[in-house]
Amino acid sequence: MKLKITKCGLKKDEVYFRTDFGEGRGIWCGAPAEPDTERDVEFELSELLMRWVDILPVPASEFGIRLDGDKVIFTGVLENIEEDGTGFLRLGEGLVMFECLGEPMALGVFVEVQVRNVSIYPLNI
């Protein structure tokens, strides 16, 4: 996914970014990047998420990324949740992988995934 770094945060390596789907915040995991830098990246959601608590069905029909207090909220299509709890959220053409526990959820519907920690890895294409 393409993003543009808009500013640096207060935490070490924290950046704020803008994508075609909205704005968010995360920890930059690569060579230092300055504001106004555009990069192709991959998101990693490393915290263990709970279905029906951190992952909720929504009546949305558009992909999105937004900030809500200390959380980053990704809105996309829940593509799959494997038996081991590995989940995949479709955001446009890309997938965001996460780990989750809890009761089963319908696949192929829009959901919000709420996280506090987002790691951002630049892709070397």
C-alpha positions in Angstrom: 0.0 0.0 0.0 1.2 3.5 -0.7 1.4 6.0 2.1 2.7 9.5 2.6 4.3 10.4 6.0 2.7 13.6 7.2 4.6 14.2 10.4 6.7 12.5 13.1 5.1 11.6 16.4 6.4 12.0 20.0 7.4 8.3 20.5 10.6 6.8 19.0 10.0 6.2 15.2 6.3 7.1 15.4 4.9 8.6 12.2 1.6 9.9 11.1 0.6 9.0 7.6 -2.0 9.5 4.9 -3.2 6.9 2.4 -5.9 6.8 -0.3 -8.1 5.3 2.5 -7.5 7.8 5.2 -5.0 8.8 7.9 -3.3 6.9 10.7 -0.4 6.5 13.0 2.2 3.8 13.5 5.8 2.9 14.3 8.2 3.2 11.3 10.3 0.0 11.0 12.9 1.0 8.4 15.6 3.5 7.6 14.5 6.9 8.9 11.9 8.6 6.8 11.1 12.3 6.8 7.7 14.0 6.5 6.4 14.3 2.9 8.1 10.9 2.0 5.9 8.6 -0.1 6.6 4.8 0.3 5.1 1.5 -0.5 4.6 -0.3 2.8 3.1 -3.2 4.6 1.2 -2.9 7.9 1.7 -5.4 10.8 -0.9 -5.6 13.6 1.0 -7.4 16.3 -1.4 -7.4 19.2 -3.8 -10.3 19.7 -7.3 -9.1 18.8 -10.6 -10.4 20.0 -13.4 -11.0 17.6 -16.6 -9.1 18.5 -14.5 -6.7 20.7 -11.6 -5.4 18.5 -13.0 -6.7 15.3 -16.6 -5.6 14.6 -18.9 -5.9 11.6 -20.0 -2.5 10.3 -22.5 -1.3 7.6 -19.7 0.3 5.6 -19.1 -0.1 1.9 -15.7 1.7 1.6 -12.2 0.9 2.8 -10.9 3.3 5.5 -8.1 4.1 8.0 -8.7 6.6 10.8 -7.6 7.7 14.2 -9.9 7.5 17.2 -8.1 8.5 20.4 -5.2 6.1 20.9 -6.5 3.6 18.4 -6.0 3.2 14.6 -9.2 1.8 13.0 -8.9 -0.1 9.7 -12.2 -0.6 7.8 -12.1 -3.4 5.2 -13.4 -6.7 4.1 -12.8 -9.7 6.4 -11.3 -12.1 3.8 -10.4 -15.1 6.0 -9.7 -16.3 9.5 -7.7 -19.5 9.6 -8.0 -22.2 12.2 -4.9 -20.9 14.1 -6.5 -17.4 14.4 -4.6 -15.7 11.6 -6.9 -13.2 9.9 -6.8 -11.3 6.7 -8.4 -7.8 6.2 -8.7 -6.6 2.6 -7.9 -2.9 2.2 -8.2 -2.0 -1.5 -5.8 -4.3 -3.4 -3.8 -5.1 -0.2 -4.2 -7.4 2.7 -3.4 -6.7 6.4 -2.7 -9.8 8.5 -3.5 -10.1 12.2 -4.0 -12.7 15.0 -7.3 -13.1 16.7 -9.3 -15.2 19.1 -13.0 -15.5 19.8 -16.3 -16.6 18.4 -16.6 -17.2 14.6 -17.5 -14.2 12.3 -18.9 -14.1 8.8 -16.4 -13.7 6.1 -16.7 -11.4 3.1 -18.3 -8.5 5.1 -16.9 -5.1 6.1 -15.4 -5.0 9.6 -13.6 -2.5 11.7 -10.3 -3.7 13.2 -9.3 -1.5 16.1 -5.6 -1.5 17.2 -3.3 0.5 19.4 0.0 -0.6 17.8 0.7 -0.6 14.1 4.1 -1.4 12.7 4.9 0.0 9.3 7.5 -1.8 7.1 8.7 -0.2 3.9 8.7 -2.5 0.9 11.8 -2.6 -1.3 10.3 -2.8 -4.7 
